[in-house]
Amino acid sequence: MRYATIGTSWITEAYIDGAKSVPDTEIYAVYSRDAAKAEAFAKKHGAKMYFTSLEEMAACKEIDGVYIASPNSLHYEQSLIMLKAGKHVICEKPLAINPEEVESLIELADKNNLVYMEAIMMLHTPALRLLKEGIGKLGSITTAHVDFCQLSSKYPAYLRGETPNIFNPDLGTGCLMDIGVYNVHFAVELFGMPDKIHATARFMKTGADSHGTAIFEYPDKLVSLCYSKVAQSRTPSYILGDEGSIEIESVSKLTNIYAVDKNGERSLIFGDSEKDVLMGNEARSFYNYITEPEKFKAEYEHTKQASLNVSKVMKEIRSLIGEFKF
């Protein structure tokens, strides 16, 4: 399978490195609005072609699939162009700004027998199955806390009066859309759609949210979410039951997961994982869904529904906190 990339940041390079572990997968082309940047990126990663026109890249018959890692506000338009051209698409989180856009692109992809999936690491790591098995041993679960607070490397630029892309709501960014999406994916994947949501947030001068919290109500449990790009957390997320608990160091990567029994004894469920391995898991799923659609149909359908459900929850959270400008 020959694929192209949209975006030239570190996350694109991580995907390219990860995809090297997938058989019969080759980077064929790259896109950037800047010709010099596109040419340099293509040369660095061994791509045969580079483009500064999305339409020209979409028309290239040598390209089977496209990895999109552009600003959030461009995800829908770029995915639409590629799907209309018959390309399979794997797009960075979030798939689109609103669930209506996600649903319309899923319908378009299905109609044309194409794969359209979200690049969300936790759905494609083997740690997810082990975590679910561990949760099954916790007895009655009443409480969970999902924490992803990561001080942005762009925060000093904001303090200098600049508006980095990640803090520019015109690009569909902000804390919820950048890293809070991992919290939501984690909660929805493990506990399903909440019956009721409470949420609040604080905003930057740019109009983007800097940090926020949410509580998901279920008939038998409460799940709290905490996310921030202006503070760094070192504490794990946790799931509590009457037979024990589970601690998770990273909800985005599902790494360093420990089971803790009622006596406080800790045992490792899953350890660490390198970024290229996690990205390789996504690339392998993308390849599998394309090349063996019947074998992986159930898994692919689950990931599509998960992304749509998360998009619906994200929209509800935005409405509760006072939706920032998009």
VEXMARNU-266931 format. One record per residue (C-alpha): residue number from 1; residue in three letters; x, y, z. Coordinates in nm, 2 decimals. Example, Ala and Ser with C-alpha at 12.3 -4.5 7.8 and 13.67 -1.06 7.14 Angstrom:
<sites>
    i   aa      xx      yy      zz
    1  Ala    1.23   -0.45    0.78
    2  Ser    1.37   -0.11    0.71
</sites>
This chain:
<sites>
    i   aa      xx      yy      zz
    1  Met    0.00    0.00    0.00
    2  Arg    0.14    0.34   -0.10
    3  Tyr    0.04    0.63    0.12
    4  Ala    0.08    1.00    0.13
    5  Thr    0.10    1.24    0.43
    6  Ile   -0.05    1.59    0.49
    7  Gly    0.15    1.78    0.75
    8  Thr    0.52    1.79    0.82
    9  Ser    0.53    1.81    1.20
   10  Trp    0.69    1.56    1.45
   11  Ile    0.36    1.36    1.47
   12  Thr    0.38    1.29    1.09
   13  Glu    0.74    1.17    1.13
   14  Ala    0.63    0.95    1.42
   15  Tyr    0.36    0.79    1.20
   16  Ile    0.61    0.74    0.91
   17  Asp    0.85    0.57    1.15
   18  Gly    0.57    0.35    1.29
   19  Ala    0.44    0.25    0.95
   20  Lys    0.78    0.11    0.86
   21  Ser    0.69   -0.19    1.08
   22  Val    0.38   -0.26    0.86
   23  Pro    0.45   -0.50    0.56
   24  Asp    0.37   -0.38    0.21
   25  Thr    0.34   -0.02    0.32
   26  Glu    0.54    0.26    0.16
   27  Ile    0.54    0.63    0.19
   28  Tyr    0.49    0.76   -0.16
   29  Ala    0.42    1.13   -0.14
   30  Val    0.40    1.43    0.10
   31  Tyr    0.20    1.75    0.10
   32  Ser    0.29    2.09    0.23
   33  Arg    0.18    2.44    0.12
   34  Asp    0.55    2.53    0.13
   35  Ala    0.73    2.37   -0.17
   36  Ala    1.07    2.39   -0.01
   37  Lys    0.94    2.23    0.31
   38  Ala    0.75    1.96    0.11
   39  Glu    1.06    1.88   -0.10
   40  Ala    1.29    1.85    0.21
   41  Phe    1.04    1.64    0.40
   42  Ala    1.00    1.40    0.10
   43  Lys    1.37    1.37    0.06
   44  Lys    1.42    1.31    0.43
   45  His    1.17    1.02    0.44
   46  Gly    1.23    0.87    0.10
   47  Ala    0.90    0.97   -0.06
   48  Lys    0.90    0.97   -0.44
   49  Met    0.68    1.28   -0.48
   50  Tyr    0.58    1.59   -0.31
   51  Phe    0.28    1.82   -0.37
   52  Thr    0.17    2.17   -0.28
   53  Ser   -0.18    2.12   -0.42
   54  Leu   -0.42    1.89   -0.24
   55  Glu   -0.62    1.84   -0.56
   56  Glu   -0.32    1.73   -0.75
   57  Met   -0.22    1.49   -0.48
   58  Ala   -0.58    1.35   -0.47
   59  Ala   -0.56    1.29   -0.84
   60  Cys   -0.24    1.08   -0.82
   61  Lys   -0.34    0.73   -0.90
   62  Glu   -0.03    0.58   -0.73
   63  Ile   -0.16    0.68   -0.38
   64  Asp   -0.38    0.44   -0.20
   65  Gly   -0.43    0.61    0.14
   66  Val   -0.35    0.94    0.31
   67  Tyr   -0.25    1.02    0.67
   68  Ile   -0.37    1.36    0.77
   69  Ala   -0.20    1.56    1.05
   70  Ser   -0.30    1.92    0.98
   71  Pro   -0.47    2.17    1.22
   72  Asn   -0.81    2.05    1.34
   73  Ser   -1.00    2.30    1.14
   74  Leu   -0.87    2.15    0.81
   75  His   -0.95    1.78    0.89
   76  Tyr   -1.30    1.78    0.74
   77  Glu   -1.21    1.96    0.42
   78  Gln   -0.89    1.76    0.35
   79  Ser   -1.06    1.43    0.44
   80  Leu   -1.35    1.51    0.21
   81  Ile   -1.11    1.59   -0.08
   82  Met   -0.93    1.26   -0.04
   83  Leu   -1.23    1.04    0.01
   84  Lys   -1.40    1.19   -0.29
   85  Ala   -1.09    1.10   -0.49
   86  Gly   -1.11    0.74   -0.38
   87  Lys   -0.83    0.75   -0.12
   88  His   -0.85    0.57    0.22
   89  Val   -0.80    0.82    0.51
   90  Ile   -0.64    0.79    0.85
   91  Cys   -0.68    1.13    1.02
   92  Glu   -0.53    1.26    1.35
   93  Lys   -0.77    1.32    1.64
   94  Pro   -1.02    1.47    1.64
   95  Leu   -1.15    1.35    1.31
   96  Ala   -1.35    1.67    1.26
   97  Ile   -1.48    1.96    1.47
   98  Asn   -1.84    1.84    1.49
   99  Pro   -2.01    1.50    1.49
  100  Glu   -2.22    1.60    1.19
  101  Glu   -1.90    1.63    0.99
  102  Val   -1.77    1.30    1.12
  103  Glu   -2.09    1.12    1.04
  104  Ser   -2.11    1.26    0.69
  105  Leu   -1.75    1.15    0.61
  106  Ile   -1.82    0.80    0.75
  107  Glu   -2.12    0.77    0.53
  108  Leu   -1.91    0.89    0.23
  109  Ala   -1.64    0.64    0.30
  110  Asp   -1.88    0.35    0.35
  111  Lys   -2.06    0.44    0.03
  112  Asn   -1.73    0.42   -0.17
  113  Asn   -1.59    0.12    0.02
  114  Leu   -1.31    0.32    0.17
  115  Val   -1.16    0.32    0.51
  116  Tyr   -1.19    0.64    0.72
  117  Met   -1.05    0.61    1.07
  118  Glu   -0.92    0.82    1.35
  119  Ala   -0.55    0.80    1.46
  120  Ile   -0.61    0.75    1.83
  121  Met   -0.34    0.54    1.99
  122  Met   -0.53    0.38    2.27
  123  Leu   -0.78    0.20    2.04
  124  His   -0.51    0.01    1.86
  125  Thr   -0.27   -0.10    2.14
  126  Pro   -0.27   -0.45    2.28
  127  Ala   -0.28   -0.28    2.62
  128  Leu   -0.65   -0.20    2.57
  129  Arg   -0.75   -0.57    2.58
  130  Leu   -0.53   -0.63    2.89
  131  Leu   -0.68   -0.32    3.06
  132  Lys   -1.04   -0.44    3.00
  133  Glu   -0.95   -0.78    3.14
  134  Gly   -0.81   -0.61    3.45
  135  Ile   -1.12   -0.40    3.49
  136  Gly   -1.33   -0.72    3.48
  137  Lys   -1.15   -0.83    3.81
  138  Leu   -1.23   -0.51    4.00
  139  Gly   -1.58   -0.61    4.12
  140  Ser   -1.83   -0.33    4.14
  141  Ile   -1.68   -0.01    3.99
  142  Thr   -1.81    0.31    4.13
  143  Thr   -1.54    0.57    4.06
  144  Ala   -1.29    0.65    3.80
  145  His   -1.06    0.96    3.74
  146  Val   -0.91    1.03    3.40
  147  Asp   -0.62    1.27    3.41
  148  Phe   -0.42    1.42    3.12
  149  Cys   -0.25    1.74    3.21
  150  Gln    0.05    1.82    3.00
  151  Leu    0.23    2.16    3.01
  152  Ser    0.25    2.27    2.65
  153  Ser    0.59    2.35    2.50
  154  Lys    0.41    2.65    2.33
  155  Tyr    0.29    2.80    2.66
  156  Pro    0.60    3.03    2.69
  157  Ala    0.52    3.17    2.35
  158  Tyr    0.16    3.24    2.46
  159  Leu    0.30    3.42    2.77
  160  Arg    0.51    3.64    2.54
  161  Gly    0.19    3.75    2.37
  162  Glu    0.21    3.52    2.07
  163  Thr   -0.08    3.30    1.95
  164  Pro    0.06    2.95    1.88
  165  Asn   -0.15    2.73    1.66
  166  Ile   -0.24    2.50    1.95
  167  Phe   -0.40    2.80    2.13
  168  Asn   -0.57    2.95    1.83
  169  Pro   -0.94    2.87    1.83
  170  Asp   -0.97    2.97    1.47
  171  Leu   -0.78    2.64    1.39
  172  Gly   -1.02    2.44    1.60
  173  Thr   -0.77    2.38    1.88
  174  Gly   -0.75    2.43    2.25
  175  Cys   -0.71    2.19    2.54
  176  Leu   -1.02    1.99    2.50
  177  Met   -0.97    1.93    2.13
  178  Asp   -0.60    1.86    2.16
  179  Ile   -0.56    1.64    2.47
  180  Gly   -0.90    1.63    2.64
  181  Val   -1.01    1.41    2.35
  182  Tyr   -0.80    1.13    2.50
  183  Asn   -0.98    1.16    2.83
  184  Val   -1.31    1.13    2.65
  185  His   -1.20    0.84    2.44
  186  Phe   -1.08    0.66    2.75
  187  Ala   -1.40    0.70    2.94
  188  Val   -1.64    0.62    2.65
  189  Glu   -1.44    0.32    2.55
  190  Leu   -1.43    0.17    2.89
  191  Phe   -1.77    0.28    3.03
  192  Gly   -1.99    0.37    2.73
  193  Met   -2.19    0.68    2.67
  194  Pro   -2.27    0.87    2.99
  195  Asp   -2.62    0.94    3.10
  196  Lys   -2.54    1.30    3.19
  197  Ile   -2.24    1.53    3.16
  198  His   -2.13    1.82    3.38
  199  Ala   -1.84    2.03    3.25
  200  Thr   -1.66    2.35    3.31
  201  Ala   -1.34    2.51    3.18
  202  Arg   -1.12    2.82    3.18
  203  Phe   -1.01    3.02    2.88
  204  Met   -0.71    3.20    2.75
  205  Lys   -0.69    3.55    2.60
  206  Thr   -0.68    3.39    2.26
  207  Gly   -1.03    3.24    2.32
  208  Ala   -0.90    2.88    2.35
  209  Asp   -0.96    2.68    2.66
  210  Ser   -0.65    2.62    2.87
  211  His   -0.79    2.36    3.11
  212  Gly   -1.11    2.20    3.21
  213  Thr   -1.29    1.93    3.40
  214  Ala   -1.59    1.71    3.33
  215  Ile   -1.80    1.45    3.52
  216  Phe   -1.97    1.17    3.34
  217  Glu   -2.27    1.02    3.53
  218  Tyr   -2.36    0.65    3.48
  219  Pro   -2.63    0.46    3.67
  220  Asp   -2.37    0.30    3.90
  221  Lys   -2.06    0.52    3.87
  222  Leu   -1.91    0.86    3.84
  223  Val   -1.62    0.93    3.61
  224  Ser   -1.42    1.26    3.64
  225  Leu   -1.20    1.40    3.37
  226  Cys   -0.93    1.65    3.42
  227  Tyr   -0.72    1.80    3.14
  228  Ser   -0.48    2.09    3.10
  229  Lys   -0.22    2.24    2.87
  230  Val   -0.10    2.49    3.12
  231  Ala    0.00    2.25    3.40
  232  Gln    0.19    1.92    3.43
  233  Ser    0.05    1.63    3.62
  234  Arg    0.26    1.34    3.74
  235  Thr   -0.03    1.14    3.91
  236  Pro   -0.19    0.84    3.74
  237  Ser   -0.55    0.80    3.63
  238  Tyr   -0.74    0.53    3.83
  239  Ile   -1.04    0.31    3.83
  240  Leu   -1.18    0.20    4.16
  241  Gly   -1.38   -0.12    4.24
  242  Asp   -1.47   -0.30    4.56
  243  Glu   -1.22   -0.58    4.47
  244  Gly   -0.93   -0.36    4.38
  245  Ser   -0.82   -0.07    4.16
  246  Ile   -0.62    0.00    3.85
  247  Glu   -0.37    0.28    3.79
  248  Ile   -0.28    0.41    3.45
  249  Glu    0.02    0.64    3.40
  250  Ser   -0.08    0.75    3.05
  251  Val   -0.44    0.75    2.92
  252  Ser   -0.33    0.85    2.57
  253  Lys   -0.08    0.57    2.53
  254  Leu   -0.22    0.32    2.78
  255  Thr    0.12    0.26    2.93
  256  Asn    0.25    0.16    3.27
  257  Ile   -0.08    0.01    3.39
  258  Tyr   -0.09   -0.15    3.74
  259  Ala   -0.35   -0.36    3.92
  260  Val   -0.37   -0.29    4.29
  261  Asp   -0.54   -0.54    4.52
  262  Lys   -0.73   -0.47    4.84
  263  Asn   -0.41   -0.51    5.04
  264  Gly   -0.22   -0.25    4.83
  265  Glu   -0.01   -0.50    4.64
  266  Arg    0.07   -0.37    4.29
  267  Ser    0.12   -0.59    3.98
  268  Leu    0.21   -0.48    3.63
  269  Ile   -0.06   -0.52    3.36
  270  Phe    0.12   -0.34    3.08
  271  Gly    0.45   -0.15    3.07
  272  Asp    0.58    0.13    2.85
  273  Ser    0.58    0.15    2.47
  274  Glu    0.77    0.36    2.23
  275  Lys    0.59    0.63    2.03
  276  Asp    0.68    0.47    1.69
  277  Val    0.54    0.13    1.82
  278  Leu    0.21    0.30    1.92
  279  Met    0.19    0.48    1.58
  280  Gly    0.28    0.15    1.41
  281  Asn   -0.03   -0.01    1.58
  282  Glu   -0.25    0.26    1.42
  283  Ala   -0.08    0.21    1.08
  284  Arg   -0.12   -0.16    1.10
  285  Ser   -0.49   -0.13    1.18
  286  Phe   -0.53    0.10    0.88
  287  Tyr   -0.36   -0.15    0.66
  288  Asn   -0.56   -0.44    0.79
  289  Tyr   -0.90   -0.26    0.75
  290  Ile   -0.81   -0.19    0.38
  291  Thr   -0.65   -0.52    0.28
  292  Glu   -0.87   -0.76    0.48
  293  Pro   -1.20   -0.59    0.53
  294  Glu   -1.41   -0.89    0.62
  295  Lys   -1.16   -1.03    0.87
  296  Phe   -1.14   -0.69    1.05
  297  Lys   -1.50   -0.57    0.99
  298  Ala   -1.61   -0.58    1.35
  299  Glu   -1.30   -0.40    1.48
  300  Tyr   -1.33   -0.13    1.21
  301  Glu   -1.70   -0.08    1.28
  302  His   -1.62   -0.04    1.65
  303  Thr   -1.35    0.23    1.59
  304  Lys   -1.58    0.42    1.36
  305  Gln   -1.86    0.42    1.62
  306  Ala   -1.62    0.51    1.90
  307  Ser   -1.50    0.81    1.71
  308  Leu   -1.85    0.93    1.64
  309  Asn   -1.96    0.88    2.00
  310  Val   -1.66    1.07    2.12
  311  Ser   -1.73    1.35    1.88
  312  Lys   -2.09    1.38    2.02
  313  Val   -1.96    1.39    2.38
  314  Met   -1.70    1.66    2.29
  315  Lys   -1.98    1.87    2.13
  316  Glu   -2.18    1.84    2.45
  317  Ile   -1.89    1.94    2.66
  318  Arg   -1.82    2.24    2.45
  319  Ser   -2.19    2.35    2.48
  320  Leu   -2.16    2.32    2.86
  321  Ile   -1.84    2.52    2.90
  322  Gly   -1.95    2.79    2.66
  323  Glu   -1.82    2.69    2.32
  324  Phe   -1.52    2.87    2.21
  325  Lys   -1.50    3.02    1.86
  326  Phe   -1.43    2.78    1.57
</sites>
